[in-house]
Amino acid sequence: MKKMLLIISFLMVIPFVASAQESDIVVSSEWARPILIAGRPGGAFFNVKNNGSEADTLIAASSSISPRVEIHTHTMTDGVMRMSQVEGGLEIPAGGEVQLKPGSYHIMMFETDNKYAPGDKIDLKLQFEKAGTIEKTVEVRARLQN
Ligand SMILES: [Cu+2]
């Protein structure tokens, strides 16, 4: 019985340590588009709020479902909408918020390992210049829900 209590108290220490490193960057409303065919690129979206007094930058993203994850934006070139990687990362201004959404900034996961339907979960690791790595479990949805 004593041994059991010791194990439980150890387990309770872990979440406490994790929350001690609370950052100024808050990622919310995360979701991803369904991936109908394995190997096809998938898109992930979320809001990033910066509660700090200094700007931060989303410099990289990764996921276990993809060997290549990029931060993208849409730009209009000669009347044609194109996607391209955000150069130098995506800046989140001090006290500001940036929305990643369809037709705008988004996370693109290439060479996906499987197909993903609504209700499935995708892990996403977001690396910020100052806030460090923020891990999210992103739910696959048919469309954006407000
Ligand atoms: Cu893209």
Boltz pocket constraint, residues with backbone or C-beta under 6 A from the ligand:
constraints:
  - pocket:
      binder: B
      contacts: [[A, 72], [A, 73], [A, 83], [A, 84], [A, 106], [A, 107], [A, 108]]
      max_distance: 6.0
